[in-house]
Amino acid sequence: MREIKFRLIKDGKVVGYEKHCDFGDGAGFQIFHAKPGSKTCKAWHNILLGGRYIPHNSKDQFTSHKDKNVCANDIITAKFLNEQIRGAVVFDERHLQWMIFTKGAAITLTKAVTGTMYPLCELAEIEKIGNIHSDPELLTAT
């Protein structure tokens, strides 16, 4: 089974989660929604079959990085070589990989405009400390 996960955002707040699943049976993708804090499979509703849809303005894709549940637009701290860094997770289309943008990065929902970037796959001791929706002040704190 192939699965792609997203965090659902409405008016700057996390309102739920979405996953697209391909069960490999030729039926194509199924789309499920769940509210924050949902722990069981029964909490996921197939919205293509009339399940509970969670209204949202945007979504942040999960990176699937080392079971940390790191999402686009999360703010993390991590180690790069011997340097401690803090920044926002953004998919960089030029390098086709997840990157961390730091040092005064100007972030606009999935686009980093300025700042230093580090490949997510090269970081150690990753800790998620917030996201740009609910904790934007963490980007300026050092």
C-alpha positions, 0 to 999 in steps of 0.5 A: 500500500502506498500512502501520502499524508497531509496536515489540514490547515484552516485559518492558520490552525491544524483542523485534521489530517488527510491521507491518500491511499493506493491499496494496489487493487486497481481501484485507484487512490482513496482519500481519508480524513481524521480529526487531530488526536485520532488514534484508531483506524475507525477514526479515519473517514473515506471522503470519497464514499461519503465519509466526514469531510474536514473543511480546510484552506490548505494542507502541509505534506508529511515528509516521511522522514525517519518516523518523526512525523515532520511536515512541510512548514514545521519548525524544527531544531536539529544538528548539522555537523556540529552546528545546532540549527533552527528553521522551517521545513520546505520542499525545494523544487530546485533540488527536489528534496525537503530542506530546512530554511534558517537564518532569517528565512522569509517563509510563505506557505511552502515557499522559502524566499531567503535564508540558508538551507540544509537538506533534511536528510543530512540532519541529526537529532531532529526535534519538532518544536512547532509550525509556521501556522501556530508558532511563527515567532519561533522562526525569529527566536534564536 
